[in-house]
Amino acid sequence: LNRSSTVAVVSDLGWGVGGAVWSWRRQLWAWEEEMLEECMTLLSDIVLQPNVVDQWVWRSDPGCGYSVRGAYDLLTIRDVPAVEATT
């Protein structure tokens, strides 16, 4: 691996379904396997950068961050534009 390795590259090295990185105490149910596939798809184009600090950002209010009131307003006010999903 190198600094610009993507999760897709890591997947090719054994992060795929049945790969050595994934280990389960029991066999997954069909719906759990579907969730795993979805998770792997969502992560497939993320670039791993080991020397960069990770940070969560509340996209509906990046200045103040998350609050229960902000989440409530986001879910209940109909005039607010939909928050874009990140891929």
Residue, then its C-alpha position, 0 to 999 in steps of 0.5 A: l500500500n501507499r499514501s494514495s491507495t484506495v479502498a478498492v486497491v485494498s479490497d483487491l488485496g483481501w478486503g473483498v468478501g471472503g478476504a483474509v481481512w474480514s473475519w466473522r464469528r458466524q456465517l453472515w445472514a443474506w441481508e448482512e451480506e447485502m449490507l456488507e456489499e453496500c458498505m464495500t461499494l460506498l467505500s470503494d472510491i475513498v482514498l486512504q491518507p495515513n498522515v491526514v487527520d480524519q474529521w467529521v463535518w456536519r454538512s447542514d451546519p459546518g460552522c457550528g457542527y452537530s446539535v440535536r436542535g439542528a438535526y431536529d430542524l433538518l428533519t422537520i422543516r420542509d423548506v430546507p433543501a436536501v443534504e447531498a449524500t457523499t460518495 
